[in-house]
């Protein structure tokens, strides 16, 4: 999505030559197959481990929770996990780089900058929201503290599943003028009622 917007804004005359149906199909195929392969490899690496317990600390089951139950060393799983995290973080950096190039191309005109922000900002906010939630979940599941209350432990474990889906409709919904006007009216009406 970031690459498509980069080509559309920074190289508009070449857009149809670059973003052919074949190129678009390859990008979509890559965006589905690569994460699927990463998940399959992680699952296969976990499948080979003997388990010494059955208590998972989270409210849901994920790969790392099962790896932590292993009786043997999990160095291969750790290294693979770090490699996958680095690859996905590199994708995030590519998205940021694409948007920086777009902003640099649009800074000469206030109209272009306004349209650029209206088009690109929702996607960028969604990606940043997802990456922050993902990194938080990753760090918490690997290095989380055991001396926190169980309620907080449960809340933190589902934060990754709850926060991004709540913010996505807000981010994309406020992009539409009718929704933004309605929310603004509701907020201003609430201020009048509470004062």
C-alpha positions in Angstrom: 0.0 0.0 0.0 2.8 2.4 0.9 4.7 1.6 -2.4 1.5 2.1 -4.4 1.0 5.5 -2.9 4.6 6.4 -3.3 4.4 5.6 -7.1 1.1 7.4 -7.4 2.3 10.6 -5.8 6.0 10.7 -6.6 5.9 9.2 -10.1 2.3 9.8 -11.3 3.2 9.7 -15.0 4.8 6.3 -14.7 2.2 4.8 -12.4 0.4 2.6 -14.9 3.8 1.4 -16.3 5.1 0.5 -12.8 1.9 -0.8 -11.1 0.8 -3.2 -13.7 -1.8 -5.9 -12.8 1.1 -8.4 -12.8 3.2 -6.3 -10.4 0.1 -5.7 -8.2 -0.6 -9.4 -8.2 3.0 -10.2 -7.2 2.9 -7.7 -4.3 -0.4 -9.1 -3.0 0.9 -12.7 -3.4 4.1 -11.8 -1.5 2.1 -10.0 1.3 0.1 -13.2 1.9 2.7 -16.0 1.2 5.6 -14.5 3.2 3.8 -14.2 6.5 2.2 -17.6 5.9 5.6 -19.2 5.4 7.0 -17.5 8.5 4.1 -18.8 10.5 4.5 -22.4 9.1 8.3 -22.4 9.8 7.7 -21.2 13.4 5.0 -23.8 13.9 7.3 -26.6 12.6 10.1 -25.4 14.8 7.8 -25.5 17.8 6.3 -28.9 16.8 9.6 -30.6 17.3 10.0 -29.5 20.9 8.9 -31.8 23.8 6.7 -30.0 26.3 7.1 -30.2 30.1 4.0 -28.3 31.1 0.5 -27.4 30.0 -0.1 -24.0 31.7 -0.1 -21.0 29.2 0.2 -17.6 30.9 -1.9 -15.7 28.4 -5.6 -15.8 27.8 -5.0 -17.1 24.3 -2.4 -19.5 22.9 0.4 -18.2 20.7 3.6 -19.8 19.5 6.0 -18.3 22.0 3.8 -19.5 24.9 4.2 -23.0 23.7 7.9 -22.6 23.2 8.3 -21.5 26.8 6.8 -24.9 27.9 9.6 -26.8 26.3 12.0 -29.1 28.3 14.9 -28.6 25.9 16.8 -25.6 24.6 14.9 -23.2 22.3 17.9 -21.4 20.8 16.8 -22.1 17.2 13.3 -20.8 18.0 14.7 -17.7 19.6 17.0 -16.9 16.7 14.2 -17.6 14.2 11.9 -15.3 16.2 14.4 -12.5 16.2 15.1 -12.9 12.5 11.3 -12.7 11.7 10.9 -9.6 14.0 13.9 -7.9 12.2 12.4 -8.7 8.8 9.0 -7.3 9.7 10.6 -4.3 11.3 12.5 -3.7 8.0 9.1 -3.8 6.2 7.9 -1.1 8.7 11.0 1.0 7.9 10.4 0.6 4.2 6.8 1.9 4.7 8.2 4.9 6.8 10.8 5.6 4.1 8.1 5.5 1.4 6.0 8.0 3.3 8.9 10.3 4.0 9.6 10.4 0.2 5.9 11.2 -0.4 6.0 14.0 2.2 9.2 15.4 0.7 7.6 15.4 -2.8 4.4 17.1 -1.5 5.9 19.8 0.7 6.1 22.4 -2.0 2.3 22.8 -2.2 -0.1 23.2 0.7 -2.9 21.6 -1.4 -0.7 18.6 -2.3 0.4 18.3 1.3 -3.3 18.4 2.5 -4.3 15.7 0.0 -1.2 13.6 0.9 -2.0 13.7 4.6 -5.6 12.9 4.0 -4.7 9.9 1.8 -1.6 8.6 3.6 -2.0 9.5 7.3 -4.8 6.9 8.1 -2.6 4.1 6.7 0.5 5.3 8.5 -1.3 5.7 11.8 -2.8 2.2 11.4 0.6 0.7 10.7 2.3 2.5 13.6 -0.6 1.5 15.9 -0.2 -2.1 14.8 3.6 -2.1 15.1 3.5 -0.6 18.6 0.9 -3.1 19.8 2.9 -6.0 18.2 6.2 -4.9 19.7 4.6 -4.4 23.1 3.0 -7.9 22.9 6.3 -9.4 21.8 8.4 -7.7 24.5 5.8 -8.5 27.2 5.5 -12.2 26.2 9.2 -12.7 26.1 10.4 -10.4 29.0 7.2 -9.8 31.0 7.2 -9.5 34.7 5.7 -12.3 36.9 5.1 -10.0 40.0 2.2 -8.1 38.6 -1.5 -8.7 39.4 -3.3 -11.4 37.4 -5.9 -8.9 36.1 -3.2 -6.6 34.7 -1.4 -9.6 33.3 -4.6 -10.7 31.5 -5.3 -7.1 30.2 -1.7 -6.8 28.9 -1.9 -10.1 27.2 -5.0 -9.2 25.2 -3.9 -5.6 24.5 -2.5 -6.7 21.1 -5.9 -8.2 20.1 -8.0 -5.3 21.3 -6.3 -2.0 20.7 -5.6 -2.1 16.9 -9.1 -3.2 15.9 -10.6 -0.4 18.1 -8.4 2.3 16.6 -8.7 1.3 12.9 -12.3 2.3 12.5 -11.6 5.6 14.3 -8.6 6.4 12.2 -10.3 5.6 8.9 -13.7 6.8 9.9 -12.6 10.3 10.9 -11.1 10.6 7.4 -14.7 11.0 6.0 -16.1 14.5 6.3 -19.6 13.4 7.3 -18.4 11.2 10.1 -15.9 13.8 11.3 -18.7 16.5 11.4 -21.0 14.2 13.3 -18.3 13.4 15.9 -17.4 17.0 16.2 -21.1 18.0 16.8 -21.5 15.2 19.4 -18.3 16.3 21.3 -19.3 19.9 21.2 -22.9 19.0 22.4 -21.3 17.0 25.3 -19.2 20.0 26.3 -22.3 22.2 26.4 -24.2 19.6 28.5 -21.4 19.0 31.0 -20.7 22.7 31.6 
